[in-house]
Amino acid sequence: MQLVVKESKQLVVTDKKQVLTVPPRKDTANLAPCNHEVADTRMMVHAADALESGHRRILIRTVDTDVVILRVALANEQSEVLDELWLTFGTGKNRRYIAAHQIAKALGPEKSIALPVFHAITGCDTVSAFAGHSKKAAWATWNAFPEVTTAFLSLASTPSELPDGVLSTMERFIVLFYDRTSTCCDVNVLRKKLFSRKSRSLEHLPPTRAVLEQHKERCLSGWTYLGTGGNSVCQSAITM
């Protein structure tokens, strides 16, 4: 059976590392080889290829929050050549359209770039979340403590050479995440204070500083495709 694709349309599929196109393309260097561990970053490659081919309006279908976060970062980075980046998110009656380009515009460049790091630190597909603390609460903490944006940007751009103060700023963010009224900057101190109140279960206490350090490392190792090492979001996905 022969697959027929309408004129002006193109179908791209992968077979293991091989990339197949209908109609055939002479050059698939932007797409091959397909060696991504997860579909999230593979979608980034196809979106980047569509942009390179001159398409300025892109629609991606997904049920994964990670994909939405990545698309907001992409929409911000490619705003000069991308008019609209839409996502069809969810299934059935819960399906809705999300305008990633509008979200990126509302957040602004810095927060759009920092968003994937925030998402990873507060819990994503590859990194554990903080027990008993929602993403909504984490977002409210970010808005109340905007200074942490600089730390997120440092983690995204130069994870191997973090400037002084980044980790302490991150620690202060976690302190506020667990107790918005706290004036301390040490998670170990806060952990002791909350435990002494006897109203907090152990699983709802903040992590120790040592555990928080390991959590940070997990974020970096699990989300290297978010633009670390000074690479752009698209380029990081393509070269992964």
N, CA, C and O of each residue as an XYZ file, in Angstrom:
960
protein
N       0.846     -1.198      0.000
C       0.000      0.000      0.000
C       0.879      1.244      0.000
O       1.848      1.328      0.754
N       0.538      2.199     -0.840
C       1.317      3.429     -0.949
C       0.601      4.564     -0.224
O      -0.599      4.776     -0.397
N       1.351      5.275      0.577
C       0.791      6.404      1.315
C       0.769      7.637      0.423
O       1.781      8.010     -0.170
N      -0.403      8.265      0.338
C      -0.552      9.457     -0.490
C      -0.693     10.676      0.424
O      -1.548     10.703      1.310
N       0.145     11.669      0.200
C       0.112     12.903      0.983
C      -0.292     14.046      0.073
O       0.228     14.174     -1.035
N      -1.219     14.881      0.532
C      -1.691     15.997     -0.278
C      -0.544     16.909     -0.685
O       0.445     17.060      0.033
N      -0.704     17.508     -1.849
C       0.303     18.446     -2.341
C       0.466     19.599     -1.344
O      -0.510     20.067     -0.758
N       1.681     20.036     -1.168
C       2.073     21.096     -0.230
C       2.155     20.591      1.215
O       2.532     21.340      2.116
N       1.800     19.318      1.432
C       1.908     18.728      2.762
C       3.120     17.806      2.815
O       3.583     17.312      1.787
N       3.626     17.580      4.021
C       4.757     16.674      4.182
C       4.576     15.849      5.443
O       4.194     16.367      6.492
N       4.856     14.565      5.326
C       4.769     13.656      6.460
C       6.180     13.232      6.860
O       6.977     12.807      6.023
N       6.470     13.354      8.147
C       7.779     12.953      8.665
C       7.566     11.924      9.767
O       6.848     12.180     10.734
N       8.193     10.759      9.617
C       8.108      9.711     10.631
C       9.512      9.202     10.926
O      10.451      9.455     10.171
N       9.638      8.487     12.027
C      10.939      7.924     12.381
C      10.832      6.417     12.535
O       9.813      5.900     12.993
N      11.878      5.724     12.153
C      12.001      4.279     12.315
C      13.328      4.031     13.006
O      14.383      3.987     12.374
N      13.249      3.866     14.351
C      14.457      3.821     15.170
C      15.220      5.132     14.978
O      14.666      6.194     15.263
N      16.456      5.099     14.511
C      17.212      6.336     14.322
C      16.992      6.949     12.943
O      17.411      8.078     12.687
N      16.345      6.216     12.070
C      16.150      6.673     10.694
C      14.959      7.618     10.589
O      13.944      7.430     11.260
N      15.092      8.634      9.741
C      14.019      9.594      9.495
C      13.495      9.398      8.082
O      14.265      9.424      7.121
N      12.181      9.201      7.952
C      11.549      8.967      6.656
C      10.573     10.099      6.359
O       9.851     10.550      7.248
N      10.550     10.554      5.119
C       9.656     11.649      4.740
C       8.879     11.309      3.480
O       9.388     10.626      2.592
N       7.642     11.789      3.409
C       6.793     11.657      2.222
C       6.218     13.025      1.918
O       5.509     13.591      2.750
N       6.517     13.586      0.705
C       7.434     13.060     -0.310
C       8.881     13.071      0.188
O       9.194     13.784      1.142
N       9.763     12.297     -0.436
C      11.152     12.190      0.021
C      11.869     13.540      0.009
O      11.686     14.348     -0.901
N      12.682     13.765      1.031
C      13.510     14.969      1.095
C      14.961     14.595      0.861
O      15.439     13.569      1.345
N      15.659     15.444      0.109
C      17.072     15.184     -0.159
C      17.917     15.367      1.099
O      18.893     14.648      1.314
N      17.534     16.332      1.922
C      18.340     16.658      3.093
C      17.496     16.563      4.365
O      16.538     17.317      4.537
N      17.849     15.648      5.240
C      17.162     15.512      6.528
C      18.141     15.714      7.687
O      17.958     15.177      8.779
N      19.180     16.499      7.419
C      20.221     16.721      8.436
C      19.657     17.361      9.697
O      20.165     17.126     10.794
N      18.599     18.177      9.546
C      17.998     18.826     10.715
C      17.229     17.846     11.598
O      16.934     18.139     12.756
N      16.906     16.672     11.034
C      16.050     15.724     11.741
C      16.756     14.436     12.159
O      16.387     13.815     13.156
N      17.762     14.044     11.402
C      18.433     12.769     11.658
C      19.759     12.984     12.392
O      20.399     14.027     12.252
N      20.160     11.971     13.180
C      19.411     10.749     13.512
C      18.424     11.002     14.644
O      18.555     11.977     15.383
N      17.444     10.128     14.776
C      16.477     10.229     15.871
C      17.033      9.446     17.061
O      16.848      8.233     17.157
N      17.709     10.143     17.956
C      18.341      9.467     19.093
C      17.919     10.059     20.437
O      18.636      9.935     21.430
N      16.757     10.700     20.461
C      16.269     11.299     21.701
C      15.630     10.242     22.599
O      14.947      9.337     22.119
N      15.855     10.367     23.887
C      15.318      9.403     24.839
C      13.831      9.616     25.084
O      13.112      8.666     25.394
N      13.365     10.848     24.949
C      11.961     11.157     25.211
C      11.378     11.941     24.043
O      12.094     12.609     23.297
N      10.044     11.839     23.903
C       9.375     12.520     22.795
C       9.369     14.030     22.966
O       9.286     14.765     21.983
N       9.458     14.505     24.225
C       9.405     15.944     24.489
C      10.410     16.701     23.636
O      10.061     17.665     22.955
N      11.661     16.254     23.680
C      12.710     16.966     22.950
C      12.656     16.665     21.463
O      13.070     17.488     20.646
N      12.147     15.487     21.104
C      12.019     15.164     19.678
C      11.036     16.121     19.012
O      11.243     16.529     17.869
N       9.983     16.476     19.711
C       9.024     17.443     19.177
C       9.687     18.789     18.921
O       9.346     19.484     17.964
N      10.633     19.153     19.778
C      11.361     20.408     19.599
C      12.113     20.410     18.278
O      12.160     21.420     17.577
N      12.699     19.267     17.948
C      13.457     19.150     16.701
C      12.538     19.350     15.504
O      12.887     20.064     14.564
N      11.365     18.724     15.534
C      10.430     18.858     14.418
C       9.889     20.285     14.315
O       9.690     20.798     13.214
N       9.653     20.920     15.457
C       9.203     22.316     15.442
C      10.282     23.220     14.860
O       9.986     24.116     14.069
N      11.539     22.984     15.252
C      12.654     23.782     14.732
C      12.817     23.571     13.233
O      13.115     24.512     12.498
N      12.622     22.328     12.778
C      12.723     22.031     11.345
C      11.607     22.718     10.565
O      11.830     23.215      9.461
N      10.406     22.745     11.140
C       9.289     23.430     10.483
C       9.577     24.920     10.341
O       9.269     25.524      9.313
N      10.169     25.510     11.377
C      10.545     26.923     11.315
C      11.578     27.161     10.224
O      11.497     28.133      9.473
N      12.551     26.258     10.148
C      13.601     26.401      9.141
C      13.043     26.266      7.731
O      13.599     26.805      6.774
N      11.932     25.537      7.618
C      11.302     25.347      6.310
C      10.370     26.494      5.948
O       9.749     26.480      4.885
N      10.271     27.487      6.827
C       9.488     28.676      6.516
C       8.100     28.729      7.121
O       7.353     29.671      6.856
N       7.737     27.745      7.927
C       6.407     27.747      8.555
C       6.431     28.648      9.792
O       7.267     28.468     10.678
N       5.519     29.609      9.849
C       5.507     30.580     10.945
C       4.369     30.338     11.934
O       4.291     31.005     12.965
N       3.493     29.392     11.627
C       2.417     29.012     12.547
C       2.481     27.500     12.744
O       2.395     26.735     11.784
N       2.632     27.080     14.000
C       2.837     25.665     14.307
C       1.823     25.210     15.352
O       1.524     25.933     16.302
N       1.300     23.997     15.161
C       0.378     23.387     16.117
C       0.945     22.039     16.544
O       1.300     21.213     15.703
N       1.029     21.820     17.853
C       1.549     20.569     18.402
C       0.494     19.969     19.325
O      -0.120     20.672     20.127
N       0.295     18.669     19.201
C      -0.693     17.989     20.043
C       0.031     17.209     21.136
O       0.971     16.466     20.856
N      -0.406     17.379     22.377
C       0.278     16.723     23.490
C      -0.653     16.567     24.688
O      -1.675     17.245     24.789
N      -0.283     15.668     25.590
C      -0.980     15.530     26.871
C       0.026     15.695     28.011
O      -0.277     15.388     29.165
N       1.209     16.176     27.683
C       2.318     16.260     28.637
C       2.611     17.713     29.001
O       2.866     18.535     28.121
N       2.575     18.029     30.287
C       2.866     19.388     30.746
C       4.283     19.807     30.391
O       4.524     20.975     30.087
N       5.228     18.862     30.425
C       6.614     19.186     30.077
C       6.703     19.789     28.683
O       7.477     20.717     28.447
N       5.906     19.256     27.761
C       5.916     19.754     26.382
C       5.433     21.199     26.339
O       5.985     22.018     25.604
N       4.412     21.513     27.117
C       3.889     22.886     27.158
C       4.973     23.849     27.628
O       5.163     24.915     27.041
N       5.683     23.471     28.689
C       6.741     24.320     29.236
C       7.827     24.564     28.198
O       8.282     25.693     28.018
N       8.237     23.507     27.522
C       9.278     23.641     26.503
C       8.824     24.534     25.356
O       9.620     25.296     24.808
N       7.542     24.441     24.991
C       7.045     25.243     23.865
C       6.989     26.725     24.209
O       7.192     27.569     23.336
N       6.720     27.051     25.456
C       6.738     28.460     25.867
C       8.149     29.013     25.725
O       8.337     30.129     25.240
N       9.142     28.231     26.148
C      10.536     28.652     25.997
C      10.903     28.795     24.527
O      11.607     29.730     24.147
N      10.424     27.866     23.697
C      10.696     27.928     22.257
C      10.038     29.150     21.630
O      10.650     29.837     20.813
N       8.785     29.422     22.013
C       8.065     30.569     21.458
C       8.781     31.868     21.770
O       8.822     32.773     20.937
N       9.348     31.967     22.967
C      10.102     33.162     23.338
C      11.380     33.276     22.519
O      11.704     34.346     22.004
N      12.103     32.167     22.402
C      13.391     32.186     21.710
C      13.248     32.487     20.222
O      14.082     33.180     19.640
N      12.187     31.962     19.612
C      12.005     32.095     18.165
C      10.955     33.147     17.806
O      10.358     33.077     16.732
N      10.726     34.107     18.679
C       9.654     35.085     18.468
C       9.826     35.908     17.199
O       8.840     36.389     16.640
N      11.058     36.078     16.734
C      11.292     36.892     15.539
C      10.859     36.182     14.263
O      10.499     36.836     13.284
N      10.889     34.854     14.261
C      10.531     34.100     13.049
C       9.255     33.289     13.232
O       8.772     32.665     12.287
N       8.710     33.294     14.441
C       7.518     32.502     14.734
C       6.347     33.417     15.049
O       6.413     34.226     15.975
N       5.274     33.287     14.277
C       4.084     34.100     14.517
C       3.227     33.508     15.633
O       2.842     34.201     16.575
N       2.935     32.214     15.506
C       2.063     31.565     16.484
C       2.541     30.138     16.750
O       2.923     29.416     15.829
N       2.512     29.748     18.015
C       2.826     28.373     18.408
C       1.712     27.885     19.327
O       1.602     28.309     20.478
N       0.894     26.990     18.796
C      -0.269     26.497     19.527
C      -0.050     25.063     19.985
O       0.696     24.305     19.366
N      -0.715     24.704     21.084
C      -0.713     23.334     21.561
C      -2.139     22.865     21.779
O      -2.945     23.564     22.393
N      -2.449     21.674     21.269
C      -3.699     21.016     21.616
C      -3.391     20.146     22.816
O      -2.692     19.140     22.691
N      -3.904     20.521     23.981
C      -3.520     19.867     25.236
C      -4.703     19.134     25.846
O      -5.810     19.670     25.916
N      -4.460     17.895     26.290
C      -5.498     17.119     26.947
C      -6.231     16.200     25.983
O      -5.899     16.124     24.800
N      -7.235     15.501     26.509
C      -8.015     14.565     25.704
C      -9.501     14.731     26.002
O      -9.886     15.260     27.045
N     -10.325     14.269     25.066
C     -11.770     14.276     25.260
C     -12.331     15.649     25.573
O     -11.982     16.634     24.923
N     -13.205     15.711     26.574
C     -13.841     16.969     26.957
C     -12.853     17.955     27.574
O     -13.124     19.153     27.644
N     -11.718     17.450     28.015
C     -10.716     18.314     28.651
C      -9.712     18.892     27.656
O      -8.791     19.612     28.042
N      -9.892     18.577     26.390
C      -8.959     19.097     25.385
C      -9.158     20.599     25.203
O     -10.285     21.088     25.135
N      -8.054     21.309     25.127
C      -8.119     22.753     24.908
C      -6.896     23.211     24.126
O      -5.898     22.498     24.025
N      -6.996     24.406     23.582
C      -5.891     24.985     22.821
C      -5.144     25.991     23.692
O      -5.751     26.844     24.340
N      -3.833     25.877     23.695
C      -2.978     26.765     24.482
C      -2.077     27.545     23.539
O      -1.380     26.958     22.712
N      -2.091     28.855     23.661
C      -1.253     29.721     22.819
C       0.076     29.961     23.523
O       0.191     30.862     24.353
N       1.076     29.158     23.192
C       2.386     29.275     23.846
C       3.023     30.630     23.571
O       3.727     31.172     24.423
N       2.777     31.180     22.381
C       3.377     32.469     22.025
C       2.807     33.601     22.879
O       3.519     34.547     23.216
N       1.524     33.502     23.228
C       0.916     34.525     24.077
C       1.404     34.410     25.522
O       1.598     35.419     26.199
N       1.598     33.185     25.984
C       2.129     32.980     27.339
C       3.538     33.545     27.434
O       3.879     34.223     28.404
N       4.360     33.260     26.419
C       5.738     33.760     26.407
C       5.768     35.283     26.416
O       6.598     35.890     27.093
N       4.867     35.893     25.669
C       4.806     37.356     25.617
C       4.398     37.929     26.968
O       4.939     38.944     27.406
N       3.440     37.275     27.632
C       2.964     37.753     28.932
C       4.031     37.597     30.015
O       4.155     38.450     30.893
N       4.795     36.516     29.952
C       5.835     36.273     30.955
C       7.050     37.162     30.759
O       7.700     37.559     31.725
N       7.355     37.473     29.502
C       8.568     38.228     29.210
C       9.739     37.291     28.974
O       9.678     36.119     29.346
N      10.817     37.795     28.355
C      11.957     36.943     27.986
C      12.594     36.201     29.154
O      12.814     34.993     29.067
N      12.895     36.901     30.244
C      13.618     36.262     31.350
C      12.808     35.140     31.993
O      13.330     34.050     32.226
N      11.560     35.400     32.275
C      10.748     34.390     32.949
C      10.441     33.217     32.020
O      10.303     32.084     32.482
N      10.332     33.476     30.721
C      10.102     32.393     29.764
C      11.299     31.454     29.712
O      11.137     30.235     29.652
N      12.506     32.026     29.734
C      13.723     31.214     29.712
C      13.878     30.444     31.018
O      14.315     29.293     31.021
N      13.516     31.089     32.129
C      13.662     30.462     33.447
C      12.574     29.433     33.734
O      12.739     28.591     34.616
N      11.466     29.492     33.000
C      10.316     28.631     33.278
C      10.646     27.135     33.292
O      10.216     26.443     34.215
N      11.390     26.601     32.312
C      11.701     25.166     32.355
C      12.493     24.757     33.590
O      12.287     23.668     34.126
N      13.396     25.617     34.046
C      14.171     25.306     35.250
C      13.253     25.296     36.474
O      13.337     24.400     37.313
N      12.382     26.295     36.566
C      11.394     26.327     37.648
C      10.550     25.055     37.639
O      10.300     24.461     38.687
N      10.120     24.648     36.462
C       9.277     23.453     36.325
C      10.025     22.206     36.774
O       9.457     21.347     37.448
N      11.296     22.105     36.402
C      12.097     20.942     36.787
C      12.309     20.894     38.296
O      12.163     19.840     38.915
N      12.649     22.021     38.876
C      12.945     22.063     40.313
C      11.713     21.743     41.157
O      11.826     21.104     42.203
N      10.551     22.179     40.713
C       9.334     21.974     41.500
C       8.596     20.693     41.132
O       7.512     20.424     41.651
N       9.191     19.893     40.226
C       8.626     18.589     39.903
C       8.198     18.452     38.461
O       7.330     19.187     37.989
N       8.816     17.494     37.746
C       8.466     17.241     36.349
C       8.537     15.736     36.101
O       8.582     14.958     37.054
N       8.549     15.319     34.845
C       8.566     13.895     34.518
C       9.793     13.180     35.072
O       9.716     12.006     35.434
N      10.918     13.876     35.138
C      12.174     13.225     35.517
C      12.696     13.648     36.887
O      13.712     13.130     37.351
N      12.014     14.580     37.533
C      12.465     15.080     38.838
C      11.289     15.053     39.816
O      10.177     15.450     39.466
N      11.537     14.589     41.028
C      10.468     14.478     42.022
C       9.977     15.848     42.479
O      10.719     16.831     42.464
N       8.715     15.889     42.884
C       8.119     17.122     43.408
C       8.294     17.165     44.925
O       8.698     16.180     45.542
N       7.985     18.315     45.515
C       8.031     18.471     46.964
C       6.688     18.025     47.537
O       5.650     18.606     47.221
N       6.710     17.001     48.374
C       5.478     16.396     48.892
C       4.591     17.426     49.580
O       5.046     18.209     50.414
N       3.308     17.405     49.206
C       2.342     18.271     49.862
C       2.362     19.711     49.409
O       1.662     20.550     49.976
N       3.170     20.018     48.373
C       3.279     21.399     47.904
C       3.029     21.442     46.395
O       3.744     20.815     45.612
N       2.020     22.181     46.014
C       1.572     22.197     44.629
C       2.408     23.117     43.750
O       3.159     23.968     44.227
N       2.246     22.912     42.449
C       2.906     23.785     41.480
C       2.348     25.213     41.586
O       3.072     26.188     41.388
N       1.068     25.316     41.899
C       0.447     26.635     42.063
C       1.091     27.393     43.215
O       1.338     28.594     43.110
N       1.365     26.692     44.322
C       2.018     27.324     45.471
C       3.443     27.733     45.121
O       3.926     28.774     45.564
N       4.110     26.906     44.323
C       5.473     27.235     43.890
C       5.471     28.482     43.010
O       6.360     29.326     43.116
N       4.467     28.593     42.143
C       4.354     29.765     41.269
C       4.118     31.032     42.095
O       4.699     32.082     41.818
N       3.266     30.922     43.105
C       3.001     32.069     43.979
C       4.268     32.484     44.723
O       4.503     33.671     44.949
N       5.079     31.501     45.099
C       6.343     31.803     45.777
C       7.300     32.511     44.831
O       7.996     33.442     45.236
N       7.340     32.082     43.585
C       8.192     32.736     42.583
C       7.778     34.195     42.413
O       8.627     35.085     42.361
N       6.482     34.434     42.327
C       6.004     35.809     42.179
C       6.333     36.659     43.405
O       6.580     37.859     43.287
N       6.334     36.032     44.583
C       6.642     36.761     45.816
C       8.141     36.953     46.020
O       8.565     37.821     46.783
N       8.938     36.141     45.335
C      10.394     36.197     45.482
C      11.036     36.193     44.090
O      11.680     35.214     43.713
N      10.866     37.285     43.321
C      11.366     37.334     41.939
C      12.885     37.266     41.834
O      13.420     37.020     40.753
N      13.583     37.481     42.948
C      15.052     37.419     42.919
C      15.562     36.053     42.484
O      16.688     35.937     41.998
N      14.741     35.016     42.654
C      15.186     33.668     42.295
C      15.263     33.479     40.783
O      15.867     32.517     40.310
N      14.657     34.387     40.023
C      14.716     34.288     38.562
C      16.155     34.273     38.070
O      16.497     33.508     37.169
N      16.994     35.110     38.653
C      18.407     35.154     38.268
C      19.077     33.807     38.514
O      19.898     33.366     37.710
N      18.731     33.154     39.615
C      19.292     31.833     39.923
C      18.826     30.800     38.904
O      19.614     29.962     38.465
N      17.551     30.855     38.525
C      17.035     29.937     37.509
C      17.768     30.133     36.184
O      18.121     29.163     35.513
N      17.993     31.386     35.814
C      18.685     31.679     34.557
C      20.114     31.155     34.584
O      20.617     30.666     33.572
N      20.767     31.255     35.730
C      22.135     30.742     35.860
C      22.157     29.228     35.718
O      23.053     28.677     35.078
N      21.188     28.560     36.304
C      21.099     27.107     36.190
C      20.839     26.680     34.751
O      21.288     25.617     34.322
N      20.111     27.512     34.004
C      19.803     27.186     32.616
C      20.984     27.418     31.687
O      21.173     26.673     30.725
N      21.781     28.448     31.966
C      22.838     28.840     31.022
C      24.214     28.295     31.370
O      24.940     27.850     30.481
N      24.588     28.319     32.651
C      25.940     27.879     33.036
C      25.882     26.978     34.266
O      26.374     27.365     35.326
N      25.295     25.791     34.154
C      25.125     24.926     35.324
C      26.429     24.435     35.936
O      26.479     24.128     37.127
N      27.480     24.358     35.133
C      28.761     23.857     35.648
C      29.596     24.949     36.301
O      30.578     24.656     36.985
N      29.213     26.209     36.095
C      29.960     27.332     36.664
C      28.982     28.335     37.273
O      28.829     29.448     36.771
N      28.335     27.937     38.340
C      27.318     28.788     38.953
C      27.958     29.935     39.727
O      28.885     29.712     40.505
N      27.477     31.156     39.522
C      28.000     32.317     40.263
C      27.730     32.176     41.759
O      26.847     31.427     42.176
N      28.499     32.904     42.550
C      28.296     32.906     44.000
C      26.888     33.409     44.331
O      26.399     34.362     43.725
N      26.271     32.775     45.268
C      24.958     33.228     45.718
C      23.786     32.511     45.085
O      22.660     32.631     45.568
N      24.023     31.757     44.001
C      22.918     31.088     43.315
C      22.259     30.044     44.217
O      21.036     30.011     44.351
N      23.070     29.206     44.824
C      22.515     28.143     45.662
C      21.833     28.696     46.912
O      20.811     28.167     47.349
N      22.397     29.758     47.485
C      21.767     30.361     48.664
C      20.431     31.005     48.296
O      19.490     30.986     49.090
N      20.349     31.575     47.093
C      19.083     32.145     46.620
C      18.057     31.044     46.409
O      16.884     31.200     46.750
N      18.508     29.925     45.841
C      17.626     28.780     45.663
C      17.117     28.271     47.013
O      15.947     27.916     47.156
N      18.004     28.242     47.981
C      17.633     27.766     49.313
C      16.587     28.684     49.940
O      15.641     28.215     50.573
N      16.759     29.982     49.763
C      15.786     30.941     50.280
C      14.426     30.738     49.605
O      13.387     30.868     50.254
N      14.428     30.425     48.324
C      13.190     30.155     47.593
C      12.460     28.954     48.194
O      11.243     28.989     48.375
N      13.204     27.896     48.501
C      12.596     26.706     49.086
C      12.055     27.003     50.484
O      10.995     26.505     50.861
N      12.785     27.813     51.248
C      12.311     28.214     52.579
C      10.955     28.905     52.462
O      10.021     28.575     53.192
N      10.848     29.862     51.545
C       9.590     30.589     51.354
C       8.501     29.686     50.788
O       7.317     29.889     51.056
N       8.900     28.697     50.012
C       7.950     27.736     49.456
C       7.239     26.984     50.585
O       6.047     26.689     50.489
N       7.974     26.679     51.646
C       7.416     25.943     52.779
C       6.819     26.854     53.846
O       5.891     26.462     54.554
N       7.349     28.063     53.961
C       6.846     28.995     54.983
C       7.046     30.422     54.483
O       8.139     30.978     54.586
N       5.981     31.008     53.942
C       6.066     32.331     53.316
C       6.433     33.422     54.319
O       6.926     34.478     53.922
N       6.202     33.187     55.604
C       6.478     34.217     56.612
C       7.868     34.085     57.230
O       8.262     34.921     58.043
N       8.602     33.064     56.860
C       9.909     32.819     57.478
C      10.934     33.869     57.050
O      10.924     34.345     55.915
N      11.809     34.215     57.979
C      12.884     35.173     57.686
C      14.238     34.483     57.561
O      15.237     35.134     57.252
N      14.282     33.180     57.799
C      15.564     32.474     57.732
C      15.912     32.104     56.292
O      15.046     32.125     55.417
N      17.148     31.774     56.053
C      17.626     31.410     54.717
C      18.212     30.003     54.686
O      18.799     29.593     53.685
N      18.054     29.271     55.776
C      18.658     27.950     55.922
C      17.553     26.898     56.015
O      16.749     26.926     56.946
N      17.509     25.969     55.053
C      16.454     24.952     55.068
C      16.581     24.033     56.280
O      15.576     23.526     56.778
N      17.796     23.815     56.755
C      17.979     22.971     57.940
C      17.350     23.612     59.173
O      16.728     22.934     59.991
N      17.519     24.928     59.296
C      16.923     25.664     60.416
C      15.401     25.626     60.323
O      14.717     25.386     61.318
N      14.876     25.865     59.122
C      13.422     25.842     58.938
C      12.867     24.452     59.213
O      11.809     24.311     59.827
N      13.568     23.443     58.767
C      13.132     22.066     58.985
C      12.975     21.785     60.484
O      12.002     21.161     60.907
N      13.928     22.247     61.267
C      13.888     22.047     62.718
C      12.718     22.809     63.343
O      12.024     22.293     64.218
N      12.508     24.057     62.876
C      11.420     24.877     63.420
C      10.059     24.251     63.126
O       9.199     24.176     64.004
N       9.872     23.806     61.891
C       8.587     23.220     61.519
C       8.347     21.901     62.247
O       7.221     21.592     62.637
N       9.406     21.139     62.423
C       9.273     19.864     63.138
C       8.872     20.094     64.596
O       8.102     19.321     65.166
N       9.398     21.157     65.189
C       9.113     21.443     66.604
C       7.668     21.868     66.835
O       7.179     21.825     67.964
N       6.982     22.280     65.767
C       5.580     22.679     65.915
C       4.664     21.472     66.115
O       3.534     21.613     66.581
N       5.155     20.300     65.763
C       4.436     19.032     65.946
C       3.164     18.934     65.109
O       2.376     18.006     65.289
N       2.960     19.866     64.211
C       1.779     19.807     63.356
C       2.129     19.378     61.934
O       1.248     19.200     61.093
N       3.400     19.218     61.682
C       3.854     18.824     60.353
C       4.303     17.364     60.354
O       5.086     16.951     61.208
N       3.807     16.591     59.399
C       4.287     15.223     59.245
C       5.678     15.268     58.626
O       6.034     16.244     57.965
N       6.458     14.225     58.836
C       7.840     14.214     58.362
C       7.933     14.393     56.853
O       8.831     15.075     56.360
N       6.998     13.776     56.113
C       7.070     13.865     54.648
C       6.754     15.264     54.127
O       7.036     15.573     52.969
N       6.170     16.111     54.974
C       5.839     17.474     54.555
C       6.853     18.506     55.036
O       6.643     19.709     54.880
N       7.943     18.038     55.615
C       9.016     18.948     56.019
C       9.902     19.262     54.818
O      10.001     18.445     53.903
N      10.543     20.415     54.800
C      11.452     20.734     53.688
C      12.650     19.789     53.691
O      12.982     19.225     54.733
N      13.298     19.609     52.555
C      14.473     18.736     52.500
C      15.650     19.362     53.235
O      15.687     20.575     53.440
N      16.597     18.541     53.624
C      17.829     19.074     54.198
C      18.634     19.749     53.095
O      18.345     19.573     51.912
N      19.633     20.512     53.484
C      20.460     21.186     52.493
C      21.171     20.170     51.591
O      21.304     20.390     50.387
N      21.625     19.064     52.176
C      22.313     18.028     51.395
C      21.377     17.410     50.362
O      21.777     17.170     49.223
N      20.134     17.154     50.757
C      19.147     16.594     49.829
C      18.796     17.610     48.754
O      18.622     17.251     47.590
N      18.693     18.875     49.139
C      18.392     19.929     48.178
C      19.489     20.037     47.123
O      19.206     20.287     45.951
N      20.733     19.850     47.537
C      21.852     19.862     46.597
C      21.718     18.715     45.595
O      21.949     18.906     44.401
N      21.347     17.533     46.069
C      21.146     16.395     45.174
C      19.952     16.627     44.247
O      19.965     16.214     43.087
N      18.935     17.284     44.764
C      17.758     17.612     43.951
C      18.153     18.534     42.801
O      17.693     18.370     41.671
N      19.002     19.498     43.104
C      19.486     20.423     42.073
C      20.261     19.672     40.995
O      20.094     19.939     39.805
N      21.108     18.734     41.411
C      21.884     17.947     40.454
C      20.973     17.100     39.578
O      21.227     16.940     38.384
N      19.917     16.561     40.164
C      18.961     15.763     39.401
C      18.258     16.623     38.360
O      18.021     16.179     37.237
N      17.930     17.843     38.731
C      17.304     18.767     37.776
C      18.209     18.994     36.571
O      17.749     18.981     35.429
N      19.485     19.200     36.829
C      20.428     19.497     35.756
C      20.672     18.287     34.877
O      20.759     18.420     33.656
N      20.785     17.102     35.478
C      21.057     15.901     34.685
C      19.829     15.439     33.916
O      19.951     14.892     32.821
N      18.649     15.656     34.482
C      17.426     15.206     33.835
C      16.879     16.159     32.796
O      16.076     15.768     31.949
N      17.317     17.425     32.856
C      16.760     18.424     31.948
C      17.849     19.192     31.209
O      17.749     20.407     31.042
N      18.881     18.494     30.770
C      19.966     19.160     30.052
C      19.493     19.734     28.731
O      20.143     20.617     28.173
N      18.371     19.245     28.223
C      17.875     19.741     26.945
C      17.112     21.051     27.071
O      16.511     21.503     26.096
N      17.120     21.666     28.236
C      16.393     22.918     28.414
C      17.226     24.145     28.096
O      16.824     25.263     28.421
N      18.382     23.961     27.465
C      19.183     25.113     27.086
C      20.379     25.312     27.964
O      20.864     26.438     28.068
N      20.893     24.272     28.613
C      22.038     24.417     29.486
C      23.305     24.568     28.678
O      23.345     24.284     27.481
N      24.346     25.025     29.366
C      25.636     25.154     28.713
C      25.692     26.262     27.698
O      26.579     26.284     26.845
N      24.739     27.199     27.780
C      24.756     28.328     26.864
C      24.082     28.047     25.536
O      24.021     28.941     24.691
N      23.563     26.819     25.311
C      22.892     26.502     24.063
C      21.459     27.002     24.093
O      20.866     27.173     25.158
N      20.917     27.234     22.913
C      19.526     27.638     22.829
C      18.635     26.430     23.058
O      19.100     25.291     23.024
N      17.358     26.682     23.289
C      16.419     25.590     23.508
C      16.369     24.676     22.301
O      16.441     23.455     22.442
N      16.245     25.259     21.104
C      16.185     24.456     19.886
C      17.479     23.695     19.666
O      17.459     22.490     19.413
N      18.597     24.386     19.761
C      19.876     23.762     19.477
C      20.173     22.647     20.463
O      20.729     21.618     20.081
N      19.813     22.832     21.722
C      20.054     21.796     22.723
C      19.265     20.545     22.388
O      19.767     19.430     22.533
N      18.030     20.725     21.941
C      17.219     19.568     21.583
C      17.781     18.862     20.363
O      17.797     17.633     20.307
N      18.242     19.626     19.388
C      18.749     19.044     18.154
C      20.045     18.278     18.379
O      20.270     17.237     17.762
N      20.886     18.785     19.251
C      22.196     18.175     19.433
C      22.228     17.150     20.555
O      23.285     16.594     20.851
N      21.090     16.891     21.181
C      21.086     15.963     22.313
C      21.499     14.565     21.866
O      21.554     13.646     22.683
